[in-house]
Amino acid sequence: MKYTHLILIALLATGLTACKESTPVDQAPAPETTIGQTGQAQTEPAQTAPGMTQQMTGTVVETMDTAGYTYVKVQSDDKVIWAAAPEFKVAVGDSVIIPEGMAMPNYHSNTLNRDFDVLYFVSSILVPGGDMALSEEHGSMGSMGAMGSMADGAAGHQKPAAATVEVDFSGLTKAENGYTVAEIFAQQAQLATQEVTIRAKVVKFSPNIMKTNWIHLQDGSGAAGTNDLTITTSGQAALGDTVLVKGILDLNQDFGYGYKYDVIIQDAQVTVE
């Protein structure tokens, strides 16, 4: 009896050793299977990289241009990411602001012949010290769907078309008890810190830059330097929309990183007409 037990123990030990040795090395685990409410087996989807949920400021340590896009490797404290936006001017050592973006895990660039563990596609990347209006240019793609379109285009490496709008100011009337763009610039000293109302056309819309949406307004009044009014808002609008805007007029606003506005309406209420 003892002899039989010893044989069984030896066989079990041999079997366990064989199983252990046959386990593959560095193989990704199979997806977990769970039982749903229907009682049928369900396979858990593979986990994907989350999008960037907040803007990031850092220093460019590597950059390259290809197929109408600029790729930047950015160091922020102990975090390093790769991001891409429609082509813009930037150099190693520059400080940049990267807004929230779409994560593309295991992204392969055909034109660069390079793989990225995670690449964030964003509508624009801001370079401090530049002109805010110019930096917003690539972000003015008209809607929150811009990043999705850009990612699709980048996958095929097609250069996106520039966002332009033909503005027709005919039939545009001044808001009741409101001002034109030119009047706001001309009377800025008297109107500062007061609520103003303006009816105008959207000529540029840049979403999610420094946690707010930026809109450039024109109504056909004014000349260069006094014909374009910038506002910030949580509201949405499309290029060419006629909007009624209400908000407090602020002067000499400095948002840091070299971005300053002589005249701006912040946190404006925007109604698309």
C-alpha positions as CSV (number, residue, x, y, z in Angstrom):
1,M,0.0,0.0,0.0
2,K,2.8,2.4,0.9
3,Y,4.6,1.5,-2.3
4,T,1.4,2.3,-4.3
5,H,1.1,5.7,-2.6
6,L,4.7,6.5,-3.4
7,I,4.2,5.7,-7.1
8,L,1.1,8.0,-7.2
9,I,2.9,10.9,-5.6
10,A,5.8,10.5,-8.0
11,L,3.5,10.5,-11.0
12,L,1.7,13.6,-9.7
13,A,4.9,15.5,-9.2
14,T,6.1,14.6,-12.7
15,G,2.8,15.8,-14.2
16,L,2.9,19.1,-12.4
17,T,6.5,19.7,-13.5
18,A,5.6,19.0,-17.1
19,C,2.6,21.4,-17.0
20,K,4.8,24.1,-15.6
21,E,7.5,23.7,-18.3
22,S,4.9,23.8,-21.1
23,T,3.6,27.2,-20.0
24,P,4.5,29.7,-22.8
25,V,6.7,32.6,-21.8
26,D,5.8,36.3,-22.5
27,Q,2.4,35.4,-24.0
28,A,-0.4,37.9,-23.6
29,P,-3.2,36.5,-21.3
30,A,-6.3,35.4,-23.0
31,P,-9.3,37.8,-22.7
32,E,-11.4,37.1,-19.6
33,T,-14.7,35.4,-20.1
34,T,-17.7,36.3,-17.9
35,I,-21.3,35.2,-17.8
36,G,-23.7,37.9,-18.6
37,Q,-27.3,38.2,-17.4
38,T,-28.5,36.1,-20.3
39,G,-26.4,33.2,-19.0
40,Q,-24.2,33.2,-22.2
41,A,-20.5,33.5,-22.1
42,Q,-19.2,37.0,-22.8
43,T,-15.6,37.9,-23.7
44,E,-14.3,41.1,-22.1
45,P,-13.0,43.5,-24.8
46,A,-9.3,44.3,-24.8
47,Q,-8.5,47.4,-22.8
48,T,-7.7,50.5,-24.9
49,A,-5.7,53.5,-23.9
50,P,-7.8,56.3,-22.5
51,G,-7.9,59.7,-24.0
52,M,-6.0,62.6,-22.3
53,T,-8.5,63.9,-19.9
54,Q,-6.8,67.2,-19.1
55,Q,-4.5,69.6,-20.9
56,M,-0.7,69.2,-20.4
57,T,2.1,71.6,-20.4
58,G,5.6,70.4,-21.1
59,T,8.9,70.8,-23.1
60,V,9.4,69.4,-26.6
61,V,12.3,66.9,-26.6
62,E,11.7,65.6,-30.1
63,T,9.7,66.7,-33.1
64,M,9.1,65.9,-36.7
65,D,6.8,66.8,-39.6
66,T,5.1,64.5,-42.0
67,A,2.1,64.4,-44.3
68,G,0.7,67.7,-43.0
69,Y,1.1,66.8,-39.3
70,T,3.6,67.8,-36.6
71,Y,4.6,65.1,-34.1
72,V,6.0,66.1,-30.7
73,K,7.5,64.2,-27.9
74,V,6.8,66.2,-24.7
75,Q,8.3,65.9,-21.3
76,S,6.2,67.1,-18.3
77,D,7.8,66.4,-14.9
78,D,8.1,62.6,-14.9
79,K,5.6,62.0,-17.7
80,V,6.5,61.7,-21.4
81,I,3.9,61.5,-24.2
82,W,3.7,61.7,-28.0
83,A,1.1,64.0,-29.6
84,A,0.3,65.1,-33.1
85,A,-1.6,68.0,-34.5
86,P,-2.0,69.7,-38.0
87,E,1.4,71.0,-39.0
88,F,2.8,74.0,-37.0
89,K,6.1,75.5,-36.2
90,V,7.9,74.2,-33.1
91,A,11.5,73.4,-32.0
92,V,13.1,71.2,-29.4
93,G,13.2,73.0,-26.1
94,D,10.0,74.9,-26.8
95,S,7.3,74.9,-24.1
96,V,3.9,73.7,-25.4
97,I,0.4,73.4,-24.2
98,I,-1.4,70.2,-25.3
99,P,-5.2,70.2,-24.9
100,E,-7.4,67.1,-24.3
101,G,-6.9,64.6,-27.0
102,M,-7.8,61.3,-28.6
103,A,-5.6,58.4,-27.7
104,M,-4.5,56.0,-30.5
105,P,-2.8,53.0,-28.9
106,N,-0.2,51.0,-30.9
107,Y,-0.2,53.6,-33.7
108,H,2.0,53.0,-36.8
109,S,3.0,55.9,-39.0
110,N,3.5,54.7,-42.5
111,T,5.3,57.8,-43.6
112,L,7.6,57.8,-40.6
113,N,7.8,54.0,-40.5
114,R,7.6,54.3,-36.8
115,D,5.5,52.8,-34.1
116,F,4.1,54.7,-31.1
117,D,2.8,52.9,-28.0
118,V,0.2,55.7,-27.6
119,L,-0.2,58.8,-29.8
120,Y,-2.5,61.6,-28.8
121,F,-4.3,63.4,-31.7
122,V,-5.3,66.9,-30.8
123,S,-6.9,69.8,-32.7
124,S,-4.0,72.1,-32.0
125,I,-0.8,72.4,-29.9
126,L,-0.1,75.9,-28.5
127,V,3.5,77.2,-28.5
128,P,3.9,79.9,-25.8
129,G,5.3,83.2,-27.1
130,G,3.4,83.0,-30.3
131,D,0.3,84.8,-31.3
132,M,-2.8,83.2,-29.8
133,A,-4.9,83.8,-32.9
134,L,-2.3,82.1,-35.1
135,S,-2.0,79.2,-32.6
136,E,-5.7,78.7,-32.6
137,E,-5.8,78.5,-36.4
138,H,-5.3,74.7,-36.6
139,G,-7.9,74.2,-33.9
140,S,-10.6,76.0,-35.8
141,M,-12.0,73.0,-37.6
142,G,-15.6,73.9,-36.8
143,S,-16.8,71.3,-34.4
144,M,-15.9,68.8,-31.6
145,G,-15.7,66.1,-34.3
146,A,-12.5,67.7,-35.6
147,M,-10.2,65.5,-33.7
148,G,-11.9,62.3,-35.0
149,S,-11.6,63.6,-38.5
150,M,-8.0,64.5,-38.0
151,A,-7.2,61.0,-36.6
152,D,-8.9,59.4,-39.6
153,G,-6.9,61.6,-41.9
154,A,-3.6,60.9,-40.1
155,A,-4.1,57.2,-40.3
156,G,-4.1,57.6,-44.1
157,H,-1.6,60.5,-43.9
158,Q,-3.8,62.9,-45.8
159,K,-3.3,66.6,-45.2
160,P,-6.5,68.2,-43.8
161,A,-8.1,71.0,-45.7
162,A,-7.7,74.3,-44.0
163,A,-10.9,75.6,-42.3
164,T,-12.1,78.6,-44.2
165,V,-15.5,80.3,-44.3
166,E,-16.9,82.9,-46.8
167,V,-18.6,85.5,-44.6
168,D,-21.6,87.4,-45.9
169,F,-22.5,90.3,-43.5
170,S,-25.4,91.5,-45.6
171,G,-28.6,91.5,-43.6
172,L,-26.7,91.4,-40.3
173,T,-28.3,93.9,-37.9
174,K,-26.9,95.4,-34.7
175,A,-28.3,93.8,-31.6
176,E,-30.9,95.8,-29.6
177,N,-29.0,98.0,-27.1
178,G,-25.9,96.3,-28.5
179,Y,-22.6,97.3,-30.2
180,T,-20.8,96.5,-33.3
181,V,-17.3,95.1,-33.2
182,A,-15.8,98.4,-34.2
183,E,-17.8,100.3,-31.5
184,I,-16.5,97.9,-28.8
185,F,-12.9,98.6,-29.8
186,A,-13.5,102.3,-30.1
187,Q,-15.3,102.6,-26.7
188,Q,-13.4,99.9,-24.8
189,A,-12.3,102.3,-22.0
190,Q,-15.9,103.2,-21.2
191,L,-17.3,99.7,-21.7
192,A,-14.6,97.9,-19.6
193,T,-16.1,95.6,-16.9
194,Q,-19.6,96.2,-18.3
195,E,-21.9,93.7,-19.9
196,V,-22.1,94.2,-23.7
197,T,-24.2,92.6,-26.3
198,I,-23.2,92.0,-29.9
199,R,-24.6,90.2,-32.9
200,A,-21.9,88.9,-35.3
201,K,-20.7,86.1,-37.4
202,V,-18.4,83.2,-36.3
203,V,-15.2,83.3,-38.4
204,K,-13.2,81.0,-36.2
205,F,-14.1,78.4,-33.6
206,S,-11.4,76.6,-31.5
207,P,-12.7,74.0,-29.0
208,N,-11.0,73.0,-25.8
209,I,-8.1,75.3,-25.6
210,M,-7.1,76.0,-22.0
211,K,-10.3,74.3,-20.9
212,T,-12.6,76.7,-22.9
213,N,-13.9,77.3,-26.4
214,W,-12.5,80.3,-28.3
215,I,-14.6,82.2,-30.9
216,H,-13.6,85.0,-33.2
217,L,-16.4,87.3,-34.2
218,Q,-16.8,89.8,-37.1
219,D,-19.7,91.8,-38.3
220,G,-18.2,93.8,-41.2
221,S,-17.4,96.8,-39.1
222,G,-13.9,98.1,-38.3
223,A,-10.5,97.7,-40.0
224,A,-7.5,95.5,-39.4
225,G,-6.9,95.3,-35.7
226,T,-10.5,96.5,-34.8
227,N,-12.7,94.1,-36.9
228,D,-12.2,90.8,-35.1
229,L,-13.4,90.3,-31.5
230,T,-12.4,87.2,-29.5
231,I,-14.6,85.6,-26.8
232,T,-14.4,82.6,-24.6
233,T,-17.4,80.4,-23.9
234,S,-18.6,77.0,-22.8
235,G,-21.1,77.2,-25.7
236,Q,-20.8,75.8,-29.2
237,A,-21.0,77.4,-32.6
238,A,-20.1,76.6,-36.2
239,L,-18.2,78.6,-38.7
240,G,-20.5,81.1,-40.4
241,D,-23.2,81.0,-37.7
242,T,-24.9,84.3,-36.7
243,V,-24.7,84.5,-32.9
244,L,-26.0,86.8,-30.2
245,V,-23.3,87.2,-27.6
246,K,-23.6,88.7,-24.1
247,G,-20.8,89.0,-21.6
248,I,-18.5,91.3,-19.6
249,L,-15.9,93.1,-21.6
250,D,-12.4,92.7,-20.2
251,L,-9.2,94.6,-21.2
252,N,-5.6,93.7,-21.1
253,Q,-6.0,90.0,-20.2
254,D,-2.9,87.9,-19.9
255,F,-3.5,84.2,-19.9
256,G,0.2,83.3,-19.4
257,Y,2.6,81.7,-21.8
258,G,2.8,84.9,-23.8
259,Y,-1.0,85.1,-24.7
260,K,-2.4,88.5,-24.2
261,Y,-5.6,90.2,-25.4
262,D,-6.3,94.0,-25.3
263,V,-10.0,93.4,-25.7
264,I,-11.9,90.1,-24.9
265,I,-15.2,88.9,-23.6
266,Q,-14.8,85.9,-21.3
267,D,-17.4,83.3,-20.3
268,A,-19.8,84.7,-22.8
269,Q,-23.4,83.6,-23.3
270,V,-23.7,82.5,-26.9
271,T,-27.0,82.1,-28.7
272,V,-27.0,80.8,-32.3
273,E,-29.7,82.6,-34.3
